[in-house]
Amino acid sequence: MAIIRPAARRYAEAIFGLAEQDQSFDAWASDLDRLAELLDVAAAEHALASPALTVTQKLNIFRAEIPELRPASGNLLRLLLHRGRLNLLPEIALAYGELLNRSRGIATAHVTTAVPLDDASRAQLVARLTQYTGQRVQLEASVDPTVMGGVVARIGDLLIDGSVRGRLEALRRRLAATGRL
């Protein structure tokens, strides 16, 4: 789960407000994702971080790579470049996605298991988490062998630890509290 800085959240909230005005939620999401993906390319990131290029030259790089970029997204890009905040773009895209999902009643569950989930297990887990939260659930799964078995799920501030490691740790704490350890 990525950490999103407060500045990126503020930009995302402002963009979400703009999207509400003309119901352009999906268009903004698409533009932000494409802009963030461009920054994931090492050569592009290096060029765009270079102080040798002017803001106009950097904007031209974006326009050449993403010619269908909407004018409003271009304005955001220009603002970020002028303020030296282009590095926030991936975080802005993530924060905007969170806001969009929340507005649509979709909760993102960050799930960690000891082994990769097959399709049946994934569907069953989504169904249980949907029932538990009362929201539609979008799953982001990762694998961590130290979990040993079971599932650790984080949905917002809610942590559900159904892992073997978590159960063993709880047992150890109970035994230590009773003086049997």
Helices and strands as residue ranges (DSSP letters): H 6-22, H 25-40, H 42-49, H 55-65, H 71-82, G 86-88, H 89-103, E 106-113, H 119-133, E 136-143, G 145-147, E 150-155, E 158-163, H 164-178
